[in-house]
């Protein structure tokens, strides 16, 4: 049944056409067919060589309209003042070495983990557990910081990470099908702008090779890179 629905959705996409971003978002919403609220995702194919450290494209951005879900945020801090700061900012779980031990024991009921720099020696022991899940705190993504209050608030407001994979591709969610098209478009444009700004100085040739939009179950809709970069 899903195969028929996918083919029906694909039939409404002009595969040879390069759409503008608003056109692509409108079409993605129109042809979505799942019974759940699908995620809208942007895919960007970049002209970089991820095997080279100086061509890794990675960063974070606070989407203007969030993702429709409030993230559960855990904070590891050793200083009582920082623990209080995290709690006041709305962190869902806060602690020091006892929280590290709790995570070692299997506690993973959070979407993001923030740590103060002084606790990274302890947090480092969680690498094998957190790394594969994309939860390991990292200074580059703002999750190792003394500004824990700001980090918690930004994460809960819709801060997301983008990172090029080993094939030179970035996949990032930018909203839900139930969002107004204008909000998804603004989220998507914010992401694309951030990736364009993050272009490595060593990247040669065409940087943004391909951009498309798709819902969780739907076909990809190609966007003209010239209109968004």
KOLPA-970510 format. One line per field, with one value per residue (C-alpha): x, y, z. Coordinates in pm, whole numbers. Layout:
<recs>
px: X;... $
py: Y;... $
pz: Z;... $
</recs>
This chain:
<recs>
px: 0;280;446;136;109;476;440;132;326;625;397;320;687;849;1177;1350;1249;1446;1195;1232;1242;884;755;930;794;439;460;612;320;66;188;255;44;151;-97;156;297;594;923;1037;1407;1656;1939;2244;2518;2838;3154;3387;3612;3508;3819;4016;3986;3989;3685;3450;3134;2978;2792;2474;2183;1871;1584;1351;1043;1191;1104;772;920;1072;1400;1489;1820;2064;2351;2666;2832;3055;2999;2686;2638;2635;2399;2159;2198;2108;1807;1678;1713;1486;1725;1542;1827;2126;2413;2784;2966;2647;2480;2781;2735;2362;2430;2685;2405;2186;2007;1964;1628;1746;1785;2090;2371;2559;2872;3091;3459;3575;3359;3482;3736;3447;3219;3495;3443;3097;3230;3148;2796;2717;2923;2722;2402;2530;2499;2864;2920;3152;3286;3223;2849;2829;2755;3078;3046;3040;2729;2507;2195;2216;2298;1992;1760;1892;1864;1507;1425;1517;1895;2006;2339;2432;2728;2851;2870;3149;2985;2970;2598;2408;2061;1874;1510;1354;998;683;426;172;375;264;467;613;764;918;1059;1213;1366;1506;1650;1817;1980;2095;2237;2430;2578;2676;2848;3035;3204;3565;3824;3996;3687;3738;3488;3111;3028;2651;2597;2243;1960;1636;1342;1150;911;978;791;785;1006;1281;1200;1501;1566;1761;2078;2115;1792;1901;2276 $
py: 0;237;163;276;591;672;626;848;1117;1082;1121;1476;1575;1695;1510;1712;2044;2251;2410;2720;2653;2776;2569;2258;2304;2359;2049;1835;1927;1865;1515;1390;1084;921;899;1056;1408;1360;1542;1770;1727;1921;1733;1915;1757;1955;1980;1894;1603;1501;1282;1604;1763;2113;2034;1908;2117;2118;2363;2447;2678;2779;2733;3037;2817;2512;2154;2118;1921;2043;1862;1698;1847;1702;1904;1777;2040;2027;2381;2437;2776;2619;2346;2612;2809;2500;2424;2780;2765;2460;2165;1834;1658;1818;1671;1608;1278;1115;1193;1049;728;731;749;467;267;309;641;799;974;1301;1449;1666;1664;1976;1977;2238;2214;2103;1790;1669;1432;1241;1286;1149;807;804;833;479;514;869;895;652;827;1173;1287;1348;1710;1904;2261;2303;2254;2469;2176;2211;2556;2763;2940;2648;2862;2998;2654;2500;2775;2760;2381;2388;2666;2447;2447;2173;2040;1993;1783;1656;1277;1075;1107;1488;1503;1691;1574;1800;1816;2161;2112;1904;1872;2027;2351;2641;2635;2979;2855;2546;2765;3007;2720;2565;2895;2953;2612;2655;3000;2857;2577;2824;3046;2741;2678;2572;2802;2494;2374;2410;2420;2421;2411;2342;2079;1973;2061;1877;1860;1551;1437;1123;898;1115;1152;1409;1739;1904;2272;2508;2579;2918;3038;2955;3014 $
pz: 0;95;-239;-427;-218;-273;-650;-646;-461;-693;-996;-878;-875;-1197;-1155;-1427;-1271;-1022;-785;-572;-197;-132;-427;-295;57;-72;-288;-10;217;-60;-147;207;275;603;888;1127;1125;893;940;658;587;378;207;71;-139;-91;-296;-8;82;436;464;503;846;700;484;753;753;1097;1315;1499;1436;1626;1383;1398;1441;1613;1527;1702;1987;2312;2363;2691;2800;3054;3200;3371;3588;3893;4020;4235;4070;3723;3841;3966;3640;3436;3654;3629;3249;3238;3213;3263;3444;3614;3811;3843;3871;3997;3662;3479;3680;3609;3234;3266;3427;3120;3169;2825;2857;2702;2354;2424;2678;2786;2999;3164;3057;3404;3382;3043;3198;3354;3053;2829;2986;2827;2472;2360;2495;2377;2058;1841;1953;1861;2223;2313;2422;2191;2208;1833;1881;2193;2422;2618;2771;3087;2952;3047;3089;2737;2597;2765;2644;2285;2272;2397;2149;1853;1825;1588;1466;1102;998;664;644;485;142;155;234;505;618;862;979;940;1063;1051;772;1008;1022;800;477;556;883;723;446;695;893;575;453;790;769;409;485;782;571;299;559;687;352;418;264;121;-68;-443;-726;-677;-306;-303;-571;-493;-254;-205;32;133;403;607;364;52;-256;-284;-453;-614;-552;-776;-567;-735;-572;-218;-210 $
</recs>
